Amino acid sequence: MMTLTVKNINRALPTTYSNFLSIENLRLGLDSVYSLPEELKKLRVKKAVIISDKGIERVGMVQHVLELVESAGVQATTFTEIEGEPTFTLLKRAIGFMKEVESKVIIGIGGGSALDVAKATAALADKEYIAPYLSGEETISSRSIKCILLPTTSGTGSEVTMNAIFGDEEQEIKRGIVSKYLLPDLAIIDPYLTRSCPPRVTAASGVDAFTHAIESYVSVNATPLTKMYAEKAMKLFSSNITKAVHNGQNIESRIGMSWVSVLAGVSLANAGVGAVHALAYPLGGKYHIEHGIANALLLPFVFEKVGRTCTEEMAEVAMYLELGDYTTRPHDALKAVVHYLYDLLTTLELPTSLAELGIKEDDLPVLAEQASQIDRLLVNTPYQLNEKSILEIYRKAFQGVLKGGETLC
Ligand SMILES: NC(=O)c1ccc[n+]([C@@H]2O[C@H](COP(=O)([O-])OP(=O)(O)OC[C@H]3O[C@@H](n4cnc5c(N)ncnc54)[C@H](O)[C@@H]3O)[C@@H](O)[C@H]2O)c1
């Protein structure tokens, strides 16, 4: 049996502690959506704006929420112009709509796209000039409009994070707004709302949540507190993702994935994410590749490099994913984890190369240049990547896995 010395135990402990921020009110449970009228009554408001997207409207969920809002005696107006992942232009439209309606509460229902628009609108619609907040010159430091979020994917974790992500059309890149005022007043997480989520979105947003967990776990800002959340998220991910994708009606796996989204989101909000996200953003900005798909595809290729500097964490991750006990040979754990991440793409029927996504090989240097400038994320990663090493990763991801099971490592 292996004995741990005190020195070993303390090796990874941070010497400073910063604030741990978390949502105040979170309700996760089957049928929890039905608590919405009661919550609105507590707010004593006359009008509410529901923000959602076309897909959610098509499956009838916007109408369902509208009826619940009206049952509380509150007049509801809907903004459902979101199609695809949101841009700053779309956000400005939502803010304009909100200002016209003059409501004091926003209810966001949908995946990360709708939730990001909802929470950013709630935080910005009471401001006279929004440009400095969008450019990042100023940080949002107040919010007077109440915000309730109901996620329908599991997930971006948007329901518990301080971020909202938008496409910047001019610069062809995705950028985040970050402020604690982007945390909602209440998240109502009803796993029943995720049952209609199509397999591809379930897979992509599920692996997105896993990316939050693994990237925040190895982040240079990770603490024992954030690692606790990330560890549980990874364990729940490995036991639920396949069932959720291949049998969306399996409610146990939907409940499991709802927790993955929350736990990984809290870890990401406090420890940050890293290189996978930095490399994914230019793909979203220029090629409009869905965020979860980009993350899922880049994960094995980024970790093949980044994982070399955190072999002990890779052994722990291998254990959480039930890939075996690598405590005495942590260097082998990286290979096992990278293969698991790659195999996930085929198991979950996700694209396996950048070429398959229609990315042009000639564009890879420009993408690498853009990704290398996202210091906010790259500094969180233990392995310091530069433009050259990022381009190497993009080139490998462009080709994807070699046929015949050749190894990546
Ligand atoms: N704020 C954050 O912390 C954070 C973190 C990660 C990602 N994001 C952002 O979130 C966005 C991606 O969100 P997403 O992956 O949840 O996907 P999404 O919100 O873009 O939704 C994808 C598609 O699935 C449909 N859909 C979602 N739930 C459904 C359901 N239950 N039934 C039927 N259809 C459903 C939507 O209508 C949409 O057409 C990106 O813009 C990304 O940048 C935000």
The ligand as a MOL file (V3000), in Angstrom:
LIG
                    3D

  0  0  0     0  0            999 V3000
M  V30 BEGIN CTAB
M  V30 COUNTS 44 48 0 0 0
M  V30 BEGIN ATOM
M  V30 1 N -21.5530 31.7630 -20.0110 0
M  V30 2 C -20.7470 30.7560 -19.9190 0
M  V30 3 O -20.1310 30.5270 -18.8810 0
M  V30 4 C -20.5620 29.8740 -21.1150 0
M  V30 5 C -19.7560 28.7330 -21.0150 0
M  V30 6 C -19.6160 27.9480 -22.1390 0
M  V30 7 C -20.2620 28.2650 -23.3180 0
M  V30 8 N -21.0270 29.4020 -23.4000 0 CHG=1
M  V30 9 C -21.7080 29.7890 -24.6300 0
M  V30 10 O -22.8970 29.0170 -24.7470 0
M  V30 11 C -23.2370 28.8860 -26.1300 0
M  V30 12 C -23.5110 27.4320 -26.4760 0
M  V30 13 O -24.5700 26.9640 -25.6980 0
M  V30 14 P -25.1160 25.4660 -25.7970 0
M  V30 15 O -24.0160 24.5470 -26.0920 0
M  V30 16 O -25.9100 25.2220 -24.5760 0 CHG=-1
M  V30 17 O -26.0260 25.4720 -27.0990 0
M  V30 18 P -27.0890 26.5400 -27.6470 0
M  V30 19 O -27.6930 27.3210 -26.5670 0
M  V30 20 O -26.4240 27.3140 -28.7330 0
M  V30 21 O -28.1830 25.5910 -28.2730 0
M  V30 22 C -27.8900 24.8100 -29.4220 0
M  V30 23 C -29.1700 24.3890 -30.1160 0
M  V30 24 O -29.8510 23.4300 -29.3330 0
M  V30 25 C -31.2070 23.8060 -29.1600 0
M  V30 26 N -31.6360 23.3200 -27.8440 0
M  V30 27 C -31.0890 23.5980 -26.6480 0
M  V30 28 N -31.7360 22.9370 -25.6820 0
M  V30 29 C -32.7310 22.2320 -26.2730 0
M  V30 30 C -33.7430 21.3740 -25.7960 0
M  V30 31 N -33.8580 21.0400 -24.5020 0
M  V30 32 N -34.6100 20.8530 -26.6860 0
M  V30 33 C -34.4980 21.1410 -28.0160 0
M  V30 34 N -33.5420 21.9420 -28.5340 0
M  V30 35 C -32.6700 22.4740 -27.6650 0
M  V30 36 C -31.2200 25.3210 -29.2750 0
M  V30 37 O -32.4780 25.7880 -29.6730 0
M  V30 38 C -30.1540 25.5340 -30.3320 0
M  V30 39 O -30.7250 25.4120 -31.6110 0
M  V30 40 C -22.0640 29.4460 -26.9210 0
M  V30 41 O -22.3520 30.7470 -27.3720 0
M  V30 42 C -20.9390 29.4730 -25.9030 0
M  V30 43 O -19.9660 30.4470 -26.1820 0
M  V30 44 C -21.2070 30.1760 -22.3070 0
M  V30 END ATOM
M  V30 BEGIN BOND
M  V30 1 1 1 2
M  V30 2 2 2 3
M  V30 3 1 2 4
M  V30 4 1 4 5
M  V30 5 2 4 44
M  V30 6 2 5 6
M  V30 7 1 6 7
M  V30 8 2 7 8
M  V30 9 1 8 9
M  V30 10 1 8 44
M  V30 11 1 9 10
M  V30 12 1 9 42
M  V30 13 1 10 11
M  V30 14 1 11 12
M  V30 15 1 11 40
M  V30 16 1 12 13
M  V30 17 1 13 14
M  V30 18 2 14 15
M  V30 19 1 14 16
M  V30 20 1 14 17
M  V30 21 1 17 18
M  V30 22 2 18 19
M  V30 23 1 18 20
M  V30 24 1 18 21
M  V30 25 1 21 22
M  V30 26 1 22 23
M  V30 27 1 23 24
M  V30 28 1 23 38
M  V30 29 1 24 25
M  V30 30 1 25 26
M  V30 31 1 25 36
M  V30 32 1 26 27
M  V30 33 1 26 35
M  V30 34 2 27 28
M  V30 35 1 28 29
M  V30 36 1 29 30
M  V30 37 2 29 35
M  V30 38 1 30 31
M  V30 39 2 30 32
M  V30 40 1 32 33
M  V30 41 2 33 34
M  V30 42 1 34 35
M  V30 43 1 36 37
M  V30 44 1 36 38
M  V30 45 1 38 39
M  V30 46 1 40 41
M  V30 47 1 40 42
M  V30 48 1 42 43
M  V30 END BOND
M  V30 END CTAB
M  END
